Amino acid sequence: MRAHIVSPSVLLFTVASLMAQHPPIIQSTESGLRQTIVKSTPIEKALDELRERFPNSIVIGFEELVDQRPNEDPQIDLGPEGSSLSRVLSGVRSTDPKYRVRLIQGSLVRVYPIKRTADPVGVLDVRLHEFSMPQDSCLQSAIENIERYAPELSHCLEYRRNAK
């Protein structure tokens, strides 16, 4: 999974979505090296390159749609090395027309779907009073026991399930 700076509720939603939609992201090979199983979507690849080019000067907020995974890593062009942030963001914008890319206050890059939402249930709108999860906790266990780590999110999901 890619490291995005997100709120705990976004993280939980993203992790739950990934686990439901995709196989494990990495696997060990016989030589002990790890390889990626799930290929990046074009927008993910563009944001990875953006992060590599401007590692200490931007924060990326990404509301990701669950898109079909390509069979091969996409080839993207964000312009030559040394390009300005403005030029690189133009390249990111042209990578996937389903997303809007905005630069806010000079350092926050907000990427979100133009027509749909990645959160039709509204999980990302739940404000968590507190969130903590032990480091040694298994992700699957954390998702199964969400009420322990994020009771507000658990109540919201239960309410939505009962409302159907």
C-alpha positions in Angstrom: 0.0 0.0 0.0 1.2 3.5 -0.7 2.0 5.8 2.2 -0.4 8.8 2.0 -0.7 11.3 4.8 -4.3 10.8 5.8 -6.7 10.9 8.8 -7.2 7.6 10.6 -10.7 7.2 9.1 -9.3 7.6 5.6 -6.7 5.0 6.4 -9.2 2.5 7.7 -11.5 3.1 4.7 -8.6 2.7 2.3 -7.2 -0.4 3.9 -10.7 -2.0 4.1 -11.3 -1.2 0.4 -7.9 -2.6 -0.7 -8.4 -5.8 1.3 -11.8 -6.3 -0.2 -10.8 -5.5 -3.8 -7.2 -6.7 -4.2 -4.8 -9.6 -3.4 -1.9 -8.9 -1.1 0.2 -6.1 -2.5 3.7 -7.6 -2.0 5.1 -11.0 -1.8 8.5 -12.4 -1.0 10.4 -14.2 -3.7 12.8 -17.2 -3.2 15.7 -14.8 -3.1 14.0 -13.0 -0.2 13.3 -9.9 -2.3 9.9 -8.4 -2.2 8.0 -7.7 -5.4 4.8 -5.8 -6.1 1.8 -7.9 -7.1 -0.7 -5.1 -7.5 0.3 -2.6 -10.2 -0.3 1.1 -9.7 -3.0 3.0 -11.4 -1.8 5.9 -13.6 -2.8 8.5 -10.9 -1.0 6.5 -8.2 2.1 6.3 -10.3 1.9 10.1 -11.0 1.5 10.9 -7.3 4.4 8.6 -6.4 6.6 10.5 -8.9 5.3 13.8 -7.6 6.2 12.8 -4.0 9.7 11.7 -5.2 10.3 15.0 -6.9 9.1 17.2 -4.0 9.7 15.0 -1.0 9.9 17.7 1.7 7.8 20.5 0.3 4.3 19.0 -0.3 1.6 17.0 1.4 -0.8 15.0 -0.7 -4.4 14.3 0.2 -5.8 11.7 -2.1 -9.4 10.5 -2.3 -8.9 7.4 -4.4 -11.6 5.7 -6.4 -11.4 1.9 -6.6 -10.2 1.7 -10.2 -9.4 -1.3 -12.3 -5.8 -2.3 -11.8 -3.6 -2.4 -15.0 -1.7 -5.5 -15.9 1.5 -3.5 -16.3 2.9 -0.5 -14.5 1.7 2.6 -16.4 4.2 4.9 -18.1 3.7 8.5 -17.2 5.4 11.8 -18.2 5.4 14.6 -15.7 7.9 16.6 -17.6 11.7 16.8 -17.3 13.6 16.5 -14.0 13.9 19.9 -12.4 10.5 21.1 -13.6 8.6 23.4 -11.4 5.8 22.2 -9.1 3.3 23.9 -11.3 4.5 22.1 -14.4 4.6 18.7 -12.7 1.1 19.2 -11.3 -0.1 19.9 -14.9 1.4 16.5 -15.8 -0.4 14.9 -12.9 -3.7 16.5 -14.0 -3.4 15.1 -17.5 -2.7 11.6 -16.2 -6.2 10.8 -15.3 -9.2 13.0 -16.2 -11.4 11.5 -13.5 -9.5 13.4 -10.9 -9.2 17.1 -10.0 -5.8 18.2 -8.7 -5.6 21.4 -6.6 -2.7 23.1 -4.9 -3.8 24.6 -1.6 -1.8 27.2 0.3 1.3 26.4 -1.7 2.1 23.0 -0.2 -1.1 20.8 0.1 -1.9 18.9 -3.1 -5.5 17.7 -3.0 -6.5 15.0 -5.4 -10.1 13.9 -5.6 -12.7 12.5 -8.0 -14.4 15.0 -10.2 -17.8 13.3 -10.6 -18.0 10.6 -8.0 -16.9 10.1 -4.4 -14.6 7.3 -3.2 -16.7 7.5 0.0 -20.4 7.1 -0.9 -21.3 5.9 2.6 -19.7 9.0 4.2 -17.2 7.1 6.3 -14.6 9.9 5.7 -16.9 12.4 7.4 -16.8 10.6 10.7 -14.8 12.6 13.3 -12.8 10.3 15.5 -12.3 11.4 19.1 -9.3 9.2 19.5 -7.5 6.6 17.4 -4.8 4.2 18.5 -3.8 0.7 17.4 -0.9 -1.3 18.8 2.0 -1.6 16.4 2.0 -5.4 16.6 -1.7 -5.6 15.7 -2.6 -7.6 12.6 -4.4 -5.5 10.0 -7.1 -8.0 9.5 -7.7 -8.2 13.3 -7.8 -4.4 13.5 -10.5 -4.3 10.8 -12.5 -7.1 12.5 -12.3 -5.2 15.8 -12.8 -1.7 14.6 -15.1 -0.9 17.5 -12.1 -1.1 19.8 -9.9 1.2 17.8 -12.5 3.6 16.4 -15.9 3.3 18.1 -17.4 6.3 16.2 -16.6 4.6 12.9 -18.0 1.3 14.0 -21.3 3.1 15.1 -21.5 4.9 11.8 -21.0 1.7 9.8 -23.6 -0.2 11.9 -26.1 2.7 11.5 -25.6 2.7 7.7 -26.0 -1.1 7.6 -29.3 -0.9 9.6 -30.6 2.0 7.4 -30.6 -0.1 4.3 
